[in-house]
Amino acid sequence: MSGLEIGIVSFFGLFGLLAMRMPIGTAMLIVGSVGIYLIRPPAALPVIGSEIFSEATSYALTILPMFILMGNLASISGMSRDLYDAAHSWVGHKPGGLASATIMGCAAFSALSGSSLAAAITMGRVSLPQMERYKYNDGFAAGAVAAGGTLGILIPPSAGFVIYAILTEVSIGQLFLAGVVPGLLLTFLFIVAIRLAVAVKSELAPQTGIAQNFGLRIRKTAKASTILSIIVISIGGIYLGVFSAVEAAGIAATLALIVTFLRGALDKSKLFTAAEHTLTTCGSIFYILFGAFVFKTFIAFTGLPFALSEAVTDLQLSQTGLLCLILVSLIVLGTFLDGFAILVLTIPVIQPMLEAQGINLIWFGVLMVITLEMALISPPVGMNVFVVKSLMPRTSLLAIFKGIFPFWIAMAFAILFILMFPSLALYLPGTVY
């Protein structure tokens, strides 16, 4: 068989292994290794060894454990609770206020953890009991937590952006800055979706009481200022050029550690738990990347990306047409594949097509991450849905997926706005780089 034929067959083999529930990292490592051996037998072991060693020693990837540790420390120190209380004091009395406060809390916590699952679990534990207390519709409450958690891979420091940057070899700092405005935009659209849903069906979110007085709001916001200050220092430092994205991660993690110690929450047990969760999360991400880079090298050997690029060129699609075709395909993939799996599987194939059409990879990175967010709440695979389900065992999956629908539509609008107005993603990185 030719290299191109081997590449095509390999995708069927890869999806077969995934259908058998094999972890994505293992599946890509096996298919990539076997594929390289079939095309260039002498290169198999050197390529596998060099790719894994290169990623394991990558300086840029040190950003992941630092920001993940920071998020875990924010959780055990109570800073995540402070975020929710501050948001609740301002909007909790409004229609759908508890759900809106959950979205705002998820957005702020995402600026610390960079993880959608961490945001959903942490804010879900804080907000779901409150929404249950005020008789919120279970599916709607769960949908707000699941959707809010997806902001963890859009609002910097985003693990999704880090992996995308590593795979495409673009600047992590630029991607972080590109995600700020779209992240705020999507947060706003989620809150609008809540208000519209409650306006149409008020029983989704009964009124929760009167507004808190201004002094109490200020006190609760001041209590949350510690975590907000860490966010401003880390992201603001990148924007002002004071330090790089990797340095920002180290500084933010150190500040979170100091705050946790000063709050008296840094006992041996909690510190061990935070370290264990950080290592477990990072280990799974690194293993996926090892498989992804071996698979990416194999795909390059097959010539498949360039064949697809030529085929797309022959179709004479405009940039917008190509983007729409790719994004729709990613959304469809999101119904049966995890977001990170989509990222590492598709980038080796679509990057040459994007570069051939002159599409800005920073702009596309933002669009792609939002489609990955959609995958996190799309049936039947949506990982965030299952995370929230574990917190609400009595609520059916069907009810949660129904509750997610308004937020899924809000994500579609976010993609549309960024397609129409690229400056939403490109203005901040353009002012710095």
Secondary structure, DSSP 8 states (H G I E B T S, - for coil): --HHHHHHHHHHHHHHHHHTT--HHHHHHHHHHHHHHHH-GGGHHHHHHHHHHHHHT-SGGGHHHHHHHHHHHHHHTTHHHHHHHHHHHHHTTSTTHHHHHHHHHHHHHHHHH--HHHHHHHHHHHHHHHHHHTT--HHHHHHHHHHHHGGGGTSSS-HHHHHHHHHHT--HHHHHHHHHHHHHHHHHHHHHHHHHHHHH-GGGS--------HHHHHHHHHHTHHHHHHHHHHHHHHHHTSS-HHHHHHHHHHHHHHHHHHTT---HHHHHHHHHHHHHHHHHHHHHHHHHHHHHHHHHHHTHHHHHHHHHHHHT--HHHHHHHHHHHHHHHTTTS-HHHHHHHHHHHHHHHHHHTT--HHHHHHHHHHHHHHHHTSTTT-HHHHHHHHH-TTS-HHHHHHHHHHHHHHHHHHHHHHHH-THHHHHHHHHH-
